[in-house]
Amino acid sequence: MFKNIKNKILNNIKEIYYLKELEKKYNNKKIIKIKLGFDPTNFKIHLGHYFLLKKIKNIKKIKLFNINIIIGNFTSIIGDPTGKKKTRYFLKYKNIINNSKIYLLQFGIFLNISKINIYYNSKWNILFKIKYFINLLSKFTLNKIIERKNFMKRIKNKKPIYLHEIIYSIIQAYDSVILDSDLEIGGIDQKFNLFFSRKLQKKINKKKQSILMFPFIKSLNFKKKMSKSNKKNNININDNYNIIFLKLMNISDNIMFHYYNLLLSYKKKKIFFLKKIKSGKYFKNMKIKLSLKIIKKIYNKFFSLKSLKKFINILYNKNNNYKK
């Protein structure tokens, strides 16, 4: 029954919509098609991606749950305008394909890719006939599209919004139609797109997806979300293990607890208790533990111990030449 797996689904999520619909499908022993989309605008994945992939790994263990990853090699050409103050530059298709390949290699660190369905959305989008595309566009109004917060800000500030940005939400929503998804998973920043996908499913009389959204993984300075564009305050999966260790040792206490909660799945009650301990030395040891655990997940135990050894040498020799 659904109640037996509910906690596994709801752990560390920000918002979920139409849970009852999902429960009904599961209890009727229907295969639950789960959609997770990535636009390979960059070849690097960071700890924010790791958090999402970790969740997918846990959900994948649930019987009847079928994971489908959409690589947006077509939508990347358009560029997701979510949160963008200005129009994104166009990427070369060759770069997008290279990014896609590297993406999947990095996903393979955390997931058994051979047991997950991988789709490239160019497979169906590139076959669009103009007549069908116009029919899709007719399902929505311009008024609805510009409800995006960043579009409203651009209009207010008299900044341009280009037509290709307007159609992005419709094109990515079509992935849900093709996949016939029951549940779409994404970050809280993707709320507009996730709901748009459900609306398109409804408008063309397809089954409607439930929506599950995760919180941001905060960047190292705790000010913004960790993202591909926020290079300075990121930890990328392909960063050198020593660099990862040093970056994590220099985070604030607040961001440390944030990472313990979301990246290492510490319960909020335990975090609350740990915060009560007022000891600088204790917090430093906690950062070491956090760093070792994260490096162990990305590399392995051997590299995490090498990082610790190097950090101790730096600490006691006052050597600031922390090289890659």
N, C-alpha and C positions, 0 to 999 in steps of 0.2 A: 504493500500500500504506500501511497504518496507520503503519508506522515512519517514513515520510516526513513525517508531520504531528505525530508524537508530541511533539516539542520545543515546537511552537507551543501545544499543549494544556497541557503540564506546566509551562511557564515561570511562575515566581512563584506557584505554588499551594501550599497548606498540606497538604492531604490529598486523595487520590483513592481511590475504592473501586470494585471490579468493572470494572477497566480492560480485562481480558481479554474480558469480555462486549461492551464497546464496540468493541474491536478486531475481534472476530468479525463484528459487524454491519457495520462499515465495510468490511472486506475482502470481504464478500458484496454490497457495493454497495447497502446499504440506506440509505434516507434517515434521518439521525439527527435526531430531534426533540429540541431542547434547550429546557428550561424554565428561565426566570428569573423569579422572583416579586418584586413590590414591593407593600407595603401603604402606600397614600398617607395615612398618619395626619398628615402635615405636607406643606406644599407645597414645602418646601426640600429640595434635594439637595446633598450635600457632596462633599468629595474622596474619601471612601470609596466613594460611588456612582460617581464618575468612574473610579476604579480598576477597578471591576467592568465598567463600560460600555466602557472601553478594551480590556479582555480580550475582551469580547463582539465588539467591532469586529474584532479579530484572528481570532477563531474563525470569524466569519461569512465570512471569505475562503476557508475550507476547503470544497472541493467536497463535496456531500452533507449538509453541516451546515445544518440549518434552525432558525433562531432564533425562539423564541416567548416573548414577554414577557407575563406575567400581571399585570394590575393588580388588586390585591385590594380592590376597592371593596365586596365583601361581607365578607371576612375582617377588614377594617379596623373594621367595626362591632363585631365581637367583641373584637378587639385581641390581638395576639400576646403571650403572657405570658413569652416568652423573656427571661431575665435580670431580670425585674421582681420587686421585693421586695413589691409590693402590687398590687392590682387596678387595671387601667387604667380611666380614665373613658371613658364612651361618647361617641363622636363623632356629630355630626349628619350625616345622609346627604348633605345639601346641601353641607356642608364637604368631605366625602370626594370628591364629584364634582368640585368646584372644584379640590381638590388634585390629582386625577387629571389634569385638563386641563393644569395648570401643570407637573406632572411630565413629561408627554409633550413639552411645549414645550422643557423643559430637556434632555431626552434627545436632542432633535433637534440640539442643539449638537454632539454627539459621534457620533451615529448617523444613518444615513439611515432614518428611521422608515418611509418608504413601502415599504422592502424588508424589513421585519420584521413578523411576525405579532403583532398586539396583541389581547389578549383581556381582557375584564372578567369576573371570576369570578362576578359577580351573575347573569350570563346563564344559568348552569346551577344555581347554588345556590338562587336564588330560586324555582326550580321544584320543589324538593324536596317529595316527598310524604312524609307522616309515616311511612308504612309502610316506605318505602325508607330513610329516615333512621335509623329504629330498626334496620333490618338492617345499616346501616353501623356503628352504635354497637356492635352485637353482635360485631363482628370484633375488638374489643380489650377488655382488662380495665382496671379502675381502677388495679390494681397497676402495670400497664405505663405508664399516663399519668403517675402521680405519681413516676416515676423521674426526671423532670426535676429537675435540681439545685436550681433555685429553688423548686420545689414542696416538695422535701424540707426545704429551709431554712425555708419557711413553716410546715410541719407542726412542725418542731423548735421554732420560736419562737412556736407557737400563733397564727399569723396565718391569716386566712381564705383559702380557695381556692373561688372561685365556679364553679358548674356550666358557665357559658358559657366559662370559661377552659379547662376540661377538654376541651371538644369542639373547641377551636381546631385542634389538631393533625390531627384527623380531617377537618375541613372543608377545610383547606389541602391535605391529602393527596389529597383527591378531585380537585383540579385536575390532578394527575399522571395520574389514571385517565382523566379526560375528554380530556386532551391526548394520552394514550398516549405519554408522554415516554420517551426513551431515556437522556437525561442531564439531571440537574438541577444547576444551578450556584447557589452561595450562599456566604455568609460562614461562617466556622468556628463562629460562635455559633448558626447554624441547623442544626447537626448533628442534633439530636433530630428536628426537623421533616422534614429531608431523608430520614432513614432511615425515618421514619414513613410517608412517601409510598411508598417502595419496599415496605414491609411491606403496605400496603393493596393495592397493585398485585398482590402475590403472593397475598394472601388471596382476591381475587376473580378469580384466574386470568388476569391481564393480564401482558403482558411487563414485565419489571422494569427500572427505570432504574439507570444508574450514577450515582455521586455525586462531584462535584468541588467542593472547598471552598477558599476563599481566606483568607489571613491578614487580620487587622484592619489598617485604616489607623489608626495611633495619632492621638490628639488632639494639639493643640498643646503640651500640658504633658507628653506622653509617658506619662501615667498610665493613661488609659482609651482605649477605641476611640473613633473619631470616630462620633458618632451624632446623630440628630435632637434627642434630649433633652439632649445635652451642648452647649448653645448657646454658652457662654463660650469653649470651646476648639475650636470648629469653624471651618472655612473653607467657607462655602456658595458654590455656583456663582453665585448671584445677588447676592453681596456686591459692593460697589463695588471696582473694580480697585485703587484706592489702599489701601483697607483690607486687601485680600488681600496686597498687597505688604508693608505694614507688619507684618502678623501673621507672615508668613514670615521677615522680617528679624529677628524677635525670638525665633525658635525656638532650642532648644538644638542643639548639634552632633549629638547622637545622633538627634534627630528629623529633622534635615536629611539624614543618611545614610539613614535609614529611608524618607524621601520620594524620595530619589534612586533607591533600589533599586526601590520599588514603583510610584511615579508616573511616573518617567522611565526605568524599565527598565534602570538601570545594573546590570551583573553584580556579584555578590558579591566576586569577585576584584578588580575595579576599586575597589569601595568599600573593601576591605581596604587596598589601596595608598594610597588618598586619606587614610585615617585616619592613616597613618604620617607624613604631612606636618604638622609641628607649627608652624603659623603662623596667628596670629589674623587677620592681614590676608588670607591666602589663604582661610581659612574664610569670612570676610565676603564675599569675591568669589564664593565658591561659593554662598552664600545669595542673592546678587544674581542669579546665573545661574539658580538654582532658581526664584526668584520670577518672573523674566522668562519662563522657559519655561512655567510653569504659567498665568500670565496670558495668554500668547500662545495657549495651548490653549483657554482659556475665552473670551477676548475676541479679540484679534488683536495683531499686532506693534506697531501704532500705540499701543494702550493700554498695552502693557508698557513702551514707551519713555517714555510720559507719566508712568507711575508711577515709573520710575527718576529722571526729572528732578525730580519732586516730592520724592522721598526725599533726593536730593542737596541740595536747597534746605533741607530740614529739618535734615539732618546738619550743614551748615555755618552755617546761620543760627540754629541751636539753637531752632527754632520747634517747639513741641510741639502746636500746634493742627492736628492731622492730621485734617481734616474729610472727611466723605463728599462 
